[in-house]
Amino acid sequence: MKLNRKQKNYIGLGIIALLCIVTIIVLLSQKSSTIDQNFHIEDVKTISRIVIEDREKKKADIVKVDSIWMVNKEFQAAPMMINTMLETLKEMRVREPVAKSAHNNIIKQLSARNVKVDIYTEGYYINLGFIKLFKREKLEKSIYIGNETMDNMGTYMLVKGTENPCVIHIPNFRGYLSSRFTAEPNDWKMHTIFKYKPQDIASIKVEIPQLPEEGFELYSQGSTFHIKMLKSGQNLPSFDTIKVTAFISTFFDLNFENIATNIPKIQSDTIFSQSPSFIFTVKNKKGEQRRLRTYMKLNEGTWVSKNDKTNFYEIFDINRMYGLMDNSKDTLVLQYFAFDNIIKPASYYFSR
């Protein structure tokens, strides 16, 4: 059938209208997607500061100073923690928006938990690529972090200034993200106690106050290590080289588990008024030294008087002990298995 001019015009107008409708739908879809994905930071290299606060008034103010991340202007943040945080901010994506039926409950949950993350980025007021003038720092975005989803595969989050919370995840990662946004400053500390290459060690002194005759000092002379008994001042004529090698290698990377908090005062007074179990003093070839004192740890809720109980395994924690470093106010929790090669008396290293 041959169409007249008027019919052709109607068909043309219909096609144009249809194309306009499709275009509008696509644009609206893209706009919605952009809003939904407004959680991550594309270029994490521009991040200069991250402030994390919670309802308990805990605050971790993490600032980049000359490529080093500092926490609350007090100590250096653990590089692994920072890398994980930056990777999370870059890779996290919207898995799905929160359903309307759950919207109010999730908003209440976010208000109750209320971990707030402020992300600041560094840039320039004038940035022409090869010309960068007037550096400035700006608040890029604030995100409220909620709890994990029922399947533990996502985390509820809300960008400040928006109304719709979303379930956020990292594609191909199994787990939730809320634990990565901790406002506890201690969680950001490096867990390193000793970190020495064998060739950098000048001496390692091990004191055992309850057994002074078993205290010793391992020291380097040229490329050789020797062991000197602290009480007699005499060198051991021979020792088990395999055991001594394991002893030295432990100081290559020795870490604590966490920082003890809320130790009851009566327990603290009881434990730390006693002599340490071991005292380790490590000196490098530059003359710098670090010292660690270890103490036995009471089990949770246990007694504090020596006459109350007689079973050693009921009284003391057989998996962990406390540690105090010189020039630090923190009480460290140490795991025995990490120290197994070095909490030994001198006689352990004698050749048999």
N, C-alpha and C positions, 0 to 999 in steps of 0.2 A: 504494500500500500504506500502510495506516495504521499508524503507529508507536505502540508502547505507551510508558508513562512511563519504564520502565527503559531502553529503547532511546534515547529522547530524552536521557536523562541521560548515557548513554555518548557520544553524538554531541556533546553540550555540553562534556563533559570533554575530548574529543578536540580540539575547536576551541580550548578554553582552553590545552591543552598545546601545540598548534601555534603559537598566538600567543606563548606564553612562549618557545618555541624561537626564533622569528623575532626577538623582542625581544632575547634574549641575543646572537644573532648580530650584530644591528645595533649593540648596545652594545659588543661586543668589537671590531667593525670600527672604530667611532669611537675606542675607546681606542687601538687599534693606530695609527690615523691620527694621533692626537694625539702619540704617542711619535715617530713617524716625522718629523713636522713640527716637532720640538723643536730646530730649528737657528736659525731667524731671530729677530729682535727686532721685535716688533710696533710698539712706540712708541720709535723711535730718539731722540726728543727727551729721553728720560730717561737716555740714555747719558752718563756723565760721564768715563769713562776707558776706554782700550783699551790693553792691554799685549800686544805681539807679541814672542815669543822663538823662536829657532831653535837647532839643535844646534851651531852655530858660535859660540855665546855672544853673538850679536848681539841687541840688544834695543831696541825702540822703545816707550817709555812715553809714550803720547799722552793728555794731560789737558786737559779744558776748564776754562779760567780766565777768568771774566767773558766768556763767549761766544767767547773766542779759544782755539784748540787749540795747546798747547805740546808740543814733543817733548823728552823727557829734561830738562826744565827749562832747555833751552839756546836753542831757537829756535822761531819760530812755524811751524806746519805749513802746507803749501800748501792753501788752501781747496778747490781742485778735488780734491785727493787725499782730503781729509776727506769731502767730499760723496759721492765715489765709494764710499768705505768704508761710510758710513752707508746709502747706497742699497743696497749689496750686502747688508749685514746685515738690512735690512728686506725685500728682495725675494727673497732666495734661498730655494729650496724643495727638497724631496726629489724627485728624479726617479725614483729606484728604490732599494730596499735592495740591498746587496751580496749576491750569490748565496752560498749556503752553501759551494759548492765553491771560491769565491774568498776566503772570509772570512779564513782564516789568512794568505794572501799579502798581503791589503790591510792587515791588522793589522801585519804585519812592515814593510810599506812606510810606514805611518803612524809606526811607531816609529823607522824609519831617518831619515825626513825630519823629522818631529816639529817642525812649526811650530805653536806653541801660541798661541792667542788667548784672553786673559782679558777678558771684557766686564763692566764695572761700571756699575750704574745708580744714579741718585739718587732718593730718595723720602723719605717721612716715616713715623715710627713710628705717628703718629696722623694719619690722612687721612680726614676726613669731608666732603670736597668743599670746603666753605667754611671749614673749620677744618683747618689743617695745622700740626702741631707736631713738633718734634724731628727735624730733617733727619738723614738717614743715607745712607751709600753701601754698597752690597752687591755682592758678586760674583754677577752674574746667571747666567753660565754660562761654561764653558771649552770651546773647540772645538779639536780637532787637525785641521790641514789637511794633506792628502796631495797626491799628484800628480794630473794631469789624466787623464781616461779616454782610451781608444784613439781615440775619435772626436773628441777635443778639445772636446766639448760639455758636459762635466761635471767635477766635482772630488770626489775622495774625502774625506769628513770623518767625524769621530766626536765626539760630545758626551761630555765627561768624565763618568764615572759610569754610562755606558751600555755595552752590549756589542756593538751592531750598527752598523757603519759604513754609510754611505749615499752614493749619488751625488747631489751637490747641484748645482743649476743655477738660473739665473734664467729663468723662462718667457719665451719669445720673444726671448731673447738668445742669439746664436751665439758661443760661446767658453767658456773655462774661467775659474775664479775664483781659482786659487792665486796668481797674480801680484799680486792686490790685497792680499794679506796678507804684506807684506814687513817683515822685522825690521831691515833696514838703515836706520838713522836718516837717512842722507843722502838716501834716496829720498823722504822726506817734506818735504824743504826746498823752499821756494818758489824757482823758477828765475829770478826777476826780478833783473836787473842795474840797469837804468834804467827808470823808469816816470814820465814827466813829461808834463803837458799843455803845449803850446807857450806858453800865457799864463803858466805858472808858472816858466818858465825865465829865469834872469837871465843866465847865460853857459854856453857850452860851449867848453872849451879843448882843442885837439888838439895834442899835442907829438909830434914825430917825431925821436927822438934821432939817427938816422943822417942825417937831412936837416933840420937845425934851421931852415934858411931857408924850409922849407915848412910850419912850424908856424903855427897861427893860433888866434884866439879869436873866436867868434861871441857877440855880446852884444846884449841888448835895451835899447832906449832908447825909453821910451814904448811904442808899439805897433809899433815898427820894429826890425828886426834889422840889425846892422852886423858887418862882418868886419875884424878887426885882425890884421896880421901880427905874430907874436911877436918876430921878430928886429929888425925896423925900428921897430915900434910904430906904423906907419902904417896907416890904414884903406884898404881897397880902395875905389876910387871907384865900381866897379860889379862885379857878379857875376851868375852864372847863377841866377836866382830859382827855376827849376824844380829844379835840382840842390840848392840850399840848402833848399828845402822838403822834398825827399826826405831830406836830411841830418837836419833837425829832427824829422821824423815818425818816424825810426828810434828816437828816444829815448822815444817814447810807450809802447813796450812791447818792450824788448829783453831777451832771456832767454839763459841758458846751456843747453847740452845736458845735461851731467851733471857730476859731481864726479870728478876723476881720483884714482885710488887705486893704490897699489903702483907708483909711478914709481921705476925703479931709481935709486939715489942718484947713481951716476956720470952718468946722464942729467940728473937734477935739477940737479946741480952745474954741468954744462955749460950747460944752457939758461938757468937763472936767474942765472948769474954774468954773462951778457951784458946789454947795454942792452935795454930793451923795444922792440918794433917801434913801438907806439903807446901814448900815455898820454892817456886821456880824463878830464877833470875837469868835472863838471856841477854847477853851483850854482843853487839855486832862489832865489826872491825873498824867502825867509825867512832867507837866508844859510847854509842847510845845503848841504853838498856831498858828492858821492860820486866816488871816483876808481878807474879801472880801468886796469891795465897789461897789455898783450898781448905774448905771446912765441910764436915759431914752435915748432911741435911736431914732434918727430922721429917717423918711422915706427916701428912696432913692431919691435923687434929689430934696429934699424939701428945704424950706427956712432956713435961719440962723438968721434972724432978728425977734425979738418978734413982731414987728409991721406989718410984711408982711402978716401974716395969723392969723385967729382967731379960726379956726376949729381944735380942739385938735386932732381928729382922722385923719385929713389930715397931721398934722405936725409930730406926733409921731407914731412910730411903736407900735401897740397895742399887738403884739405877742412876741416881743423880746426886750431885753435891753442889755446894755453893763455891763461888770464887770471887775474890776481890782483887782488882788491879790497882796498882799505885796510880795516884792522880786521877781517880775516877770515883764518883759517888755511887755508881751502879753496883747492885748485888747480882752477880751472874749465876745462871743455872747451867751447870756443866753435866754432860753425860759421861758416865764412867767408861763406856766402851770407846769413846773418842780419846780417852787418856790412858787406855790400858797399857800402852807400851812405855809410859813414862812414870806412872805411879808405882815405882818399884824401888826397893832398897839397893844399895851398891852391890851387895852380895849376889843379887840376881844376875849381874853382868860378869861375875868371875868365871874364868874358864874352868871347866870341870875335867 
